[in-house]
Amino acid sequence: MERSDSPAKRIWIRFKRNKPALGGLVFIALMLLMGILGYLVTPDQSPMANTMHLQLSNKKPGRKFQFLVISNKEHIAEVNFFTKMLYGQELGIKSIPITDYRISGNRLLVKEYIGDDEKAAESSYMISGNHDKFLRDHLYQQTFWLGTDGYGRDLLSRLMLGVRVSLSVGLLAVIISMSIGLSLGALAGYFGGMTDSAISWLMNVIWSLPSLLLVIAISFALGKGFWQIFIAVGLSTWVDVSRLVRGQVMAIKEAEFVEAARALGFPTHRILLKHILPNIAGPVLVIASANFASAILLETGLSFLGFGAQPPMPSWGSMIQENYGYIVMDAAYLAILPGMAIMLTVYAFNLMAIGLRDAFDIKSQNITV
């Protein structure tokens, strides 16, 4: 019987019944896995997926090119598994795209790719050792599944690494906003009086400012950079949490179990942390997931305006900013693909927020005996 199950299990059962919300959770889990694995699953495993081939700028999705290794870089250390996963592996070779090659004696004659409608003169390279081994070591193919950007970088790799920026900003910004919002909201709702008036005044002031303008102002004060985004977005999204927590605490602080805790002489911090806040966890989780989506939108807006992640760090917002001019040309996918990634991620978090809201909605439960 459902009544005999634990509260957490009943919430999970109700959440699973909401198929769109469950689909959003699966999508977020896949994005999180992609972000954790990072460079291990990207086609371009160089730091920031920043390998450029200017000859290959704005190539359509699915294009395949052959490359010739023309030199090996010295003093490039092989990094360990976790370093590669987090930061990538610097390439130890320098290569060029080619269209054709042939062997003449001990020379390899190749035609470098310089454009679809242009033909390059043959270049000659010395073959050392066995011809077949030389070709295996110096020739390789690469498929650009989502095409290349204006600098000839692999778009798929940069989209996959952009997941890290969006999810990390969302997570840390939510942690900051929840810490501030829970603290101030709980204090205002529990103590009331002058404390409530002062905190409510501060909330109203912050509430009256447009979120994006507030984030830009904080970014101006902190400077451009990656870690500054966490603070700027977190400081601009705590008001929603604080207003919700204030109302919930005001409603629950008169409950009998809270009065009993006061009568037993429990300190205020224990009453708040162990008796009140656990009972409002449902609404707090709902607004946290909604704020996650808002934080991602704010981060992409900042990156689009140049205040967020700085080049060459791949960010969905900066990718749109770099390529939005191609929307009216034949390479609109350069801006549409990161835009679709933003839309799907935000949509998944909103679906999960709706699912959590329904799962914690006691009034809508069907109680079975």
N, C-alpha and C positions, 0 to 999 in steps of 0.2 A: 504494500500500500504506500502511496506517495507520502502520507502523513508520517510514516515511520522512518523516512529517509532524513538525512541531515539537511539543514538549511542550504548549505553550499551545493549539495547534490540536487536538491529541488530546483535551485536557481539554474544550475547547468542543464537540467532536463528541459526547463522552460525555454532556456536560451537556444538549445538545439532544435526545438520545434520551429523556431523562426529561421527558415531556410536562407533568406537573403542575409541575415545577420551572421549566420554560420559561414556562408560564402565569403562575407567580408573578413571574418576572422581567419579563414584559410588563406585568403589573398594576402593579408597582413603578415601571416606566418611565413609565407613564401618570400615576401619582400624582406622580412627580417633575416631569413636564412641567406638570401642573396647578399644582404649587407654584411653579415658576419663573415661569409666565405670570401667576399671581396675579390681580390686579384686572383684567387684560385680558380674562379669560374669565368673570368673575363677573357675574351680573345686577345686583347692587348694587356699584357701583364706589367708593362712599364709603369713607374710611378705617375699617378694622375691620368693614366691612359693617354699620355701626351706624345706618343710617337707620331711624327709628322712626315707626310710625303706630299709636298705641295703640288706635285703633278697630279695627284689623285683627289684634288679638292672637288667637293660636291658630286661625288659619284653615286649613282642610283643604288638602291638596296639590291643585294644579291650579286653585285659585280665581283668577279674573281680575277686576281692578278697574280702573275709570277714575279718572284723577286730573286735578285742575285746578291749574294753577300760579297761585298767588295773589300771589306776590311774587318778585322777584329779589334775591339777596344781592349787596351791593356789595363791592368789593375782594377778590373771589375770583379768584386768578391761575390761568391755565391752565398746568398743569405739563407737562413734556416726557414723551416716551414711556417712558423708563426709570423716572422718578420715579413715573409713574402705575402702572407695572407693579409697583413695589416697595411703594409707600405709598398708592396710590389717588388719586382726585381728589375734593376736597371739593365737595359739591353747591353750585351757584350759585343754586338755586331752593328755594322753599318751596311744597309742594303738599299738597292734601287729597284724600282719596278721596270720590267723589261717586256718587250713584245715578242722577241724571237732571239734565238741563239744558234750558233753552229760552231763546230770544232774544225780548226785548220792547223794541222800539226800539233804543236804544243801551245797553241793559242786558242782562247775562247772568244769568239766574236759575237757580240750582243748588240741589240738595238734597244736603247732605253726608251721607256714609255714617256712621251712628253705631251700627249693629247690624243683624243680619239681621231682627229682629222689631220694629225701631223706625223711625219716620219722622221726619225732621228738617224743620224749617220752611225755606222757601226763603231763600237769601241772594242778595244782588244785587251784581254787579260791573260796573263801567263798561267798555264796549267802546271801544277806541281804534283808529281806522283801519278797514281792510277787515274785515268780519265773518269771512269764510272764513280769511283770514290769521291773525286773532286766535285762532280756534278751533284752527288747525293749531299755533300757537305755544304755546298754553296748555292743550291737552287731550292726554293720552296714556294708553295702557293698559299695564298690567304684569301678567304672569302669574306667580304664585308656585307654581312647579312642585312644590316639596316643602312648601308651606305656609309659615306664619309662626310665630314663637315667641311667648312671652308679652308681648313688647314690640312686636310687630308688625314684627319684622325678618325679612328673607328668609332662610329656613332653608338653602336651597341655597347661597347665597353664603357663609354662615358655615361650612357644612360644607366647602366647597372651600378656604376660607382656613385652616381647621383643619389641612389637610394640611401647610401650612408649619410649623406649630408642632411636629407630631409628627415629621416628617422631619428638621427642623433639630435638634431635641433628640436624636433618635436618632443622627444623623450626628456631631454634636459630642461627645455623650456617649461614642460608640464611639471617637472619636479620642483622647479623654482616657483612657478605660479601656485602649485598646490601647497608648498611650504608656507608661502606668504598668506595665501587665501585662507587656509585652514586656521592658521594662528590668529590672524586679525578677525576673521569671522567668528571663531569660537569665543574670543575675548569679548567682542561686541555683543554677541547674543547672550552670553552667560552673565556678564556683569551689568549690562545695560547702563543707564544713567549717563554721566559725562563720558565714560569710556565709549559707550555706543555712539554718542553724538559726535565725538572726535573722529572715530574710525569711519562712521557713515559719511561725515563731511569729506574725508579723504577719498572714500570710494566714489562719491558723487563727482568730485573734481576729476579724478582719473576717468570715470565713466563718460564725462562730457567731452573728452578729447578723442578724436578719431584714432583708432588703433595704429594705422599705418603711419600717421604723422607722429604719434608718440614714439613708435619704434625708430623712426628716422631721427627724431630729436635725441633719443638715447644713444643711437649709433654715432651721431655727430660728437656727443660727449665722450664716448668710449673709443671712437676710432673705427676704421674699417678692419675687418678680420673675421675669422671663423668663430672664435670663442665669444666675441662680443655679441654675436647673434643670439646665443643662448640667453645671455643676460637681458638683452633688449626685448626679445620676444617674451621671456618669462615675466619681466616687469610690466608688460603691457596687457597680460591676460589673467592676472590674479583677481581682478575685480569680480568677474562672474562667479568664481569659486567662493570668494568672501561673502558675497550677497546671499548665495545659496546656503552656505554654512551658517551664517547669522540667522536666517529665518528658521532653519531646521533646529538649531540649538535653542532658540527662543521657544519653539513649540515643544521641545522634549525636556527642557530643564525643569518643568513643573510636574513631570511624571513621578509616580510614587517611588520607583526605584532610585531616582535621583534624590528625592527628599529623604529616603532611607539612608542613602550614602552620606548625606549631609549630617543626619542625626547621629550616625556612627562616628562622626568626626574625621571622615576621610578628607585629605587635602584637596584643594581645587584642581591641581594638575592631575591627580588620580581620577577624580570624577570626570574630568573632560576626556582624558586619554583612554580610560578603561570602561566608562559607563555611557558616555554621550556619543563620542565620535564613532565607536564601532556600530552604533545603531543608526547612523546616517551614512554608512559606507556605500549603500546603493546609489543614492543621488550623487554622491561625490564621484564614484566611478563613472557614472554616465557623463557628467560634465567634464571629467578628465579626458575621456575618449573624444568628446566634442572639441575640447581645447587642443587636443593633439592635431586634429584636422586644421583648426584655425592657425596653429603654430606653423604647420607646413605651408599654408597659404601665405602667411606673413613672411616666412623665410624666402619663398620664391619671389615674392614682391620685392623684398630687399635686394636679392641677388639681381633681379631684373634692373633695378635702379642703380646697381653698382655698389651697394652698401654691404652686401652679404659676402659669401665665399668669393675670394679673389682668384682670378686666373693664375695658373691653369687648373685649379681645383674644379672638377666637374660638378656643376650644380644645375638642376633643372631650370631654375629661374635665369641663370646666366646663359644657358644654352638657348633659351627663347630670345633673350636680349641679343645674342650674337647673330641669330638667324631669322629674326622676324621679318627682315626685308625680303627674304626669299618666298614669303607667303604668296606674293603676287607673281612669282616666277614659277619655273618648273621644278623647284626644289622645296615646295612647301612642307614636305615631311620633316625637314630639319627643325622646324619650330613646332609642328603638329605633334610629333612623337613625344618630346618632353612635356608638352601640354597635356597629352593623353595620359602620361604617367602621373602627372599631378592630379588630374581629374579622377582617375581610378583609385589612387591612394586615398584622397580626401573622401571619395564616395564610400570606400570600404570602411573608413573610420566612422563615418556618419551612420552607415548600416549597423555597425557594431554598437554604436551609442543607442540607436533605437532598440536593438535587441536587448541590451542591458536594461534600458528603461522598462521594457515590457516584462523582463524576467524578474525585476525587483518590484513590480507593481502588484502588491498584495491583493488589491481589490479585484483584479482581473483573474485571480487564480480560481480554478475549479477544484474545490476541496472534495476529496473522495474519502470514503470511510471503508 
